[in-house]
Amino acid sequence: MAKKKVTTTPAAETTAAPPPKPRPFAGQRWAFFGDFAIWPAYHRGNPATVAFRRGATVVDLLDETVDFVVFGDERGTGRSEAKRLAERLVDDGGKLKILDEVAYRELVRIDLAGKRFCFVGGFDCAPGGLDDGLLAKMVERAGGVVTADVDASLDYLVSGNRKGPSKIKLQNVADKLIEGGAPLVRLDETGFLQLVRTETTGPGGELDFSGFLSQLYGHVDEGKLGRALDMLRKDRYQLYAKLDDQHLVGVVRSQTSQSSVYASWITPQGHYGCAQPDLEECMGLQGAPCKHLLVLIVGLARAHQMPMAQALAWIRAAKRRPPRDDHDLCAETFLQYKGAEAGEIDWRPTETIPEDFYAM
């Protein structure tokens, strides 16, 4: 009987097993309640799935054995009851740590330190492209580096929604590099904005302006915010605005006509609207804050006339809400605006400067 031939693989040719992925939550019990208002698609799974992949045991019931509980900003089954129980467990000296969705997003955010980004095409979120500095500032704030080279050392190729020089050519170069095994990732605008979004504040506890815009993009239409920034970069605006605990209301000039104005407003509860002097609704609303309201908010935040954290909170409350009519508020605002123009009312505007929206 012939012996079966056994083939061995030389040690030098043996393929080593990939190193195990880090499991920073190993041995911990996590619970999640409520839906997340913002959750990046790059995680390829919901918040609980991400915790599980990091080694956590995810449980449905909250008790003294749980190490971390995370509460999303949106409603969900058992969220209110779990929040009350979590506070009692902490008050009783338990080991439980409570996280909101902002803290959890930052905890599991992809580390971009030293990652290289290249941009191709035109961008709705940054009409000025790389020249206005916003895209580069977002990358740098997240720890990355911007480069013009598409090669094997590149980590992310970001393609804008619009056409641009050599866009198709560079995308093809990136595709060939990926086919050749390069660990290069292609992103569209939405994917990029999700990836570089950071929740952290500066040393003084305040957001810088690029961080403010990075977070704002998670709550509003990218194209509308891009058009609002385009308006602020192209011209000076005198924003007649009033801000108190009940609402922000202001008058914003049209981009296309010096004589046309809009009254835009928003409340802490997320109610908002925008109207013309005849009290007809602004055509740009379409179910979400329009560019005039965004010009008002961004312009005031840049001029430090509205706290950035407050602006984000009010805009976040407006997410997925339809606009409303408030004819009395708009009519009163237009009346006061006319009085200010005639010198009959002391209402001094906040003036925006285009350079402030290039030097991010």
C-alpha positions in Angstrom: 0.0 0.0 0.0 1.5 3.3 -1.1 2.2 5.8 1.6 0.2 9.0 1.5 2.4 12.0 0.7 2.3 14.7 3.3 3.2 18.2 2.1 4.5 20.6 4.7 4.7 24.4 4.5 8.1 25.9 5.3 8.0 28.1 8.4 9.0 31.1 6.5 5.9 30.8 4.2 3.4 30.3 7.0 0.8 33.1 7.1 0.6 34.5 10.6 -2.8 35.0 12.1 -3.9 38.7 12.3 -3.4 40.2 15.8 -6.6 40.2 17.8 -8.6 43.4 17.8 -8.4 45.4 21.0 -11.4 44.8 23.4 -11.4 47.8 25.7 -14.8 47.0 27.2 -14.0 43.3 28.0 -15.4 42.3 31.4 -17.8 45.2 31.5 -21.6 45.2 31.4 -23.3 47.9 29.3 -27.0 48.9 28.9 -28.5 51.2 26.3 -31.8 53.1 26.4 -33.3 55.6 24.0 -32.5 56.2 20.3 -29.5 58.2 19.2 -30.2 61.5 17.4 -26.8 61.2 15.7 -24.9 58.0 15.0 -22.1 57.8 12.4 -22.7 55.2 9.6 -19.0 54.3 9.7 -19.5 52.2 12.8 -21.5 49.7 10.7 -23.8 48.8 13.6 -25.9 50.4 16.3 -24.3 51.8 19.6 -24.9 48.5 21.4 -23.3 46.5 18.6 -20.2 48.7 18.8 -19.9 48.1 22.6 -20.3 44.3 22.0 -17.5 44.3 19.4 -15.3 46.0 21.9 -15.8 43.2 24.4 -18.8 44.3 26.4 -21.7 42.2 27.7 -24.8 44.1 26.6 -27.8 43.7 28.8 -31.4 44.8 28.5 -32.1 45.3 32.2 -30.5 47.9 34.5 -29.3 46.7 37.9 -26.4 47.0 40.3 -24.3 44.7 38.2 -24.2 47.1 35.2 -21.0 49.1 34.8 -22.1 51.7 32.1 -25.5 52.9 30.9 -25.9 55.0 27.8 -29.0 57.2 27.2 -29.7 58.3 23.6 -31.2 61.8 23.1 -34.4 60.4 21.5 -37.2 58.5 23.2 -37.1 54.7 23.5 -38.8 51.8 25.4 -38.0 52.0 29.1 -35.8 55.1 28.8 -37.5 57.3 31.4 -37.8 54.5 34.0 -34.2 53.4 33.4 -33.0 57.0 33.9 -34.6 57.3 37.3 -33.2 53.9 38.3 -29.7 54.9 37.1 -29.8 58.0 39.2 -30.9 56.0 42.3 -28.1 53.5 41.8 -25.5 56.3 41.5 -26.9 58.0 44.6 -26.6 54.7 46.5 -22.9 54.6 45.8 -23.0 52.0 43.1 -20.3 51.6 40.4 -22.6 52.6 37.6 -21.4 55.3 35.2 -24.0 57.2 33.2 -23.2 58.5 29.7 -25.2 60.5 27.3 -25.0 60.0 23.5 -22.4 62.8 23.1 -20.0 61.2 25.6 -20.5 57.7 24.0 -19.9 59.0 20.5 -16.7 60.6 21.5 -15.6 57.5 23.4 -15.9 55.2 20.4 -14.9 57.7 17.7 -12.3 56.5 15.2 -8.8 57.8 16.1 -7.7 60.0 13.2 -4.3 61.0 14.6 -1.9 61.3 11.7 -4.4 60.0 9.1 -3.9 61.6 5.7 -6.9 63.1 3.8 -7.1 64.3 0.2 -10.1 66.2 -1.3 -11.4 66.1 -4.8 -14.3 67.8 -6.4 -16.4 70.7 -5.2 -18.2 70.6 -1.8 -21.7 71.7 -0.8 -20.5 72.0 2.8 -17.6 74.3 1.8 -18.3 76.2 -1.4 -14.9 77.8 -1.2 -13.2 74.4 -1.3 -9.8 74.1 0.4 -9.2 77.9 -0.1 -11.5 78.8 2.8 -9.8 76.6 5.2 -12.9 74.9 6.7 -12.2 71.4 5.4 -8.6 71.5 6.5 -9.5 72.8 9.9 -12.0 70.0 10.4 -9.3 67.4 9.6 -6.7 69.1 11.7 -9.1 69.4 14.7 -9.7 65.6 14.5 -6.0 65.0 14.4 -5.5 64.3 10.7 -3.4 65.8 7.9 -4.4 67.2 4.5 -2.4 66.2 1.5 -2.7 66.8 -2.3 -1.2 63.4 -3.1 -3.2 60.3 -4.0 -0.8 57.4 -3.3 -0.4 54.3 -1.2 0.2 56.4 2.0 -3.2 58.1 1.7 -5.9 57.0 4.2 -9.0 58.8 3.0 -10.0 60.2 -0.4 -12.9 62.6 0.1 -15.1 63.3 -2.9 -17.3 66.4 -2.9 -20.8 66.3 -4.3 -19.9 68.7 -7.1 -17.6 68.4 -10.1 -14.0 69.6 -9.8 -10.6 69.4 -11.6 -9.3 65.9 -12.0 -12.0 64.5 -9.8 -12.7 61.4 -11.9 -9.0 60.8 -12.6 -8.0 60.9 -9.0 -10.9 58.7 -8.0 -9.7 56.1 -10.6 -6.2 56.3 -9.2 -7.6 55.6 -5.7 -9.7 52.7 -7.0 -6.5 51.1 -8.5 -4.7 51.6 -5.2 -7.5 49.9 -3.3 -7.5 47.0 -5.8 -3.8 46.6 -5.2 -4.4 46.3 -1.4 -3.8 49.8 -0.2 -5.8 50.5 3.0 -7.4 53.5 1.4 -11.0 54.5 2.1 -13.2 56.6 -0.2 -15.7 59.0 1.5 -18.5 61.2 0.2 -19.3 64.5 1.9 -21.7 63.0 4.4 -19.3 60.3 5.4 -16.5 62.8 5.8 -18.5 65.1 8.0 -19.5 62.1 10.2 -15.9 60.9 10.4 -14.3 64.2 11.5 -17.1 65.3 13.8 -15.7 65.8 17.3 -17.7 66.5 20.5 -14.8 68.0 22.5 -14.4 71.7 23.4 -11.4 73.9 23.6 -9.1 74.4 26.7 -11.6 77.0 28.1 -14.6 74.7 27.7 -15.8 76.6 24.6 -16.2 75.3 21.1 -14.0 76.9 18.4 -15.8 77.9 15.3 -14.7 74.9 13.2 -15.9 72.6 15.9 -19.2 74.4 16.0 -19.7 74.0 12.3 -18.6 70.3 12.5 -21.3 69.6 15.0 -23.9 71.8 13.2 -23.6 69.7 10.1 -25.0 66.8 12.0 -28.3 68.6 12.6 -29.0 70.6 9.4 -29.1 70.1 5.7 -25.5 70.2 4.3 -26.5 72.1 1.2 -28.4 74.7 3.1 -25.6 75.3 5.5 -23.1 75.4 2.7 -25.3 78.1 0.9 -25.5 80.1 4.2 -21.7 80.0 4.5 -21.4 81.1 0.9 -23.6 84.1 1.6 -21.5 85.1 4.6 -18.3 84.7 2.7 -19.4 86.8 -0.3 -20.9 89.8 1.4 -21.3 91.8 4.6 -24.6 91.4 6.4 -26.2 93.6 9.0 -28.1 91.1 11.2 -30.9 92.9 13.2 -31.4 90.3 15.9 -33.0 89.8 19.3 -32.1 86.9 21.6 -33.7 86.0 24.9 -34.7 82.9 26.8 -37.9 82.6 24.6 -36.6 82.9 21.1 -34.0 84.2 18.6 -35.5 86.4 15.9 -33.8 88.5 13.3 -34.0 90.1 9.9 -31.7 88.8 7.2 -31.3 90.4 3.8 -31.8 88.2 0.7 -28.8 87.0 -1.2 -30.2 88.1 -4.5 -31.8 91.4 -3.7 -30.7 94.3 -1.5 -34.3 95.3 -0.9 -35.7 91.8 0.0 -35.6 90.8 3.7 -36.7 87.8 5.8 -37.7 87.5 9.4 -36.2 84.2 10.7 -36.8 82.8 14.2 -36.2 79.8 16.4 -37.1 78.8 20.0 -35.3 76.5 22.6 -38.0 73.9 21.9 -37.0 73.7 18.3 -39.9 75.6 16.8 -38.8 77.8 13.9 -39.9 79.7 10.8 -39.0 82.3 8.3 -41.2 84.8 6.4 -41.2 87.6 4.0 -42.7 91.1 4.8 -46.0 90.0 3.3 -45.8 87.1 5.9 -45.6 84.5 3.2 -43.4 81.5 4.2 -39.8 81.4 3.0 -39.6 79.1 0.0 -36.3 77.7 1.3 -37.7 76.1 4.4 -39.1 72.9 2.8 -39.4 71.0 6.1 -36.1 72.2 7.7 -34.3 75.5 8.7 -33.6 77.6 5.6 -30.4 79.4 4.7 -31.6 82.7 6.1 -32.1 81.2 9.6 -28.7 79.5 9.3 -27.1 82.8 8.3 -28.6 84.4 11.4 -27.5 81.7 13.7 -24.0 81.2 12.3 -23.4 84.9 11.9 -24.3 85.6 15.5 -22.3 82.6 16.8 -19.2 83.8 14.9 -19.6 87.3 16.3 -20.0 85.8 19.8 -23.6 87.3 20.1 -25.1 83.8 20.6 -23.3 81.1 22.6 -22.4 78.3 20.2 -23.6 75.6 22.7 -27.0 77.4 22.8 -27.1 77.6 19.0 -26.4 73.9 18.7 -29.0 73.0 21.4 -31.8 75.0 19.7 -30.9 73.6 16.2 -30.8 70.1 17.6 -34.3 70.5 19.1 -35.5 71.6 15.6 -34.3 68.5 13.9 -37.1 66.6 12.2 -39.6 69.3 13.2 -41.6 71.1 10.5 -41.5 74.9 10.3 -44.3 76.9 11.9 -46.0 80.2 11.2 -45.8 83.0 13.7 -47.3 86.0 12.0 -47.4 88.2 15.1 -43.7 87.7 15.8 -42.7 88.3 12.2 -45.0 91.3 11.7 -43.7 92.9 15.0 -40.1 92.2 13.9 -40.5 93.8 10.5 -42.2 96.8 12.1 -39.2 97.3 14.5 -36.8 96.8 11.6 -38.5 99.6 9.6 -38.3 101.8 12.7 -34.6 101.1 13.1 -33.9 101.9 9.4 -35.7 105.2 9.8 -33.7 106.0 13.0 -36.8 105.9 15.1 -35.8 102.8 17.2 -32.4 102.1 18.7 -31.8 98.6 17.3 -28.1 98.2 16.4 -27.3 95.3 14.0 -24.5 92.8 14.3 -22.3 93.2 11.2 -20.7 90.1 9.6 -17.4 90.3 7.8 -16.6 87.9 4.9 -13.0 87.4 6.1 -14.3 85.9 9.4 -15.7 83.0 7.4 -12.5 82.3 5.5 -10.1 82.5 8.5 -11.6 79.6 10.4 
